[in-house]
Amino acid sequence: MPKINPTHWKKLAKVFEHSGWVLNRIEGDHLIYIKSGYNRPVVIPKAKEVQVFIIINNLKTARILREEYFKLLKK
C-alpha cells in the first residue's frame, strides 16, 4: 500500500466531491464539506500541500478507506 503524501487542496477537494461530499461554505481559507448522514464536516485548508495528518483525519471523518482514497485520487 503506498503511503499518503501531502496533496494540493484542489486535488483533495476533488477526492471528497467524488465521494459525495458537497461544499457547504468557505470560512477564510478553509473549505467546509458536508454529507447527509454524517455529523461532522470535512474541513480542507487551502494550502499548496495539505499535511498528511489533516488528510488522515478527514478520511476518518468521511469513513473513507485508504484503498478507496487512492482510487478516488486517480480520478
Secondary structure, 3 states (H helix, E strand, C coil): CCCCCCECHHHHHHHHHHCCCEEEEEECCEEEEECCCCCCCEEEECCCCECHHHHHHHHHHHCCCHHHHHHHHHC
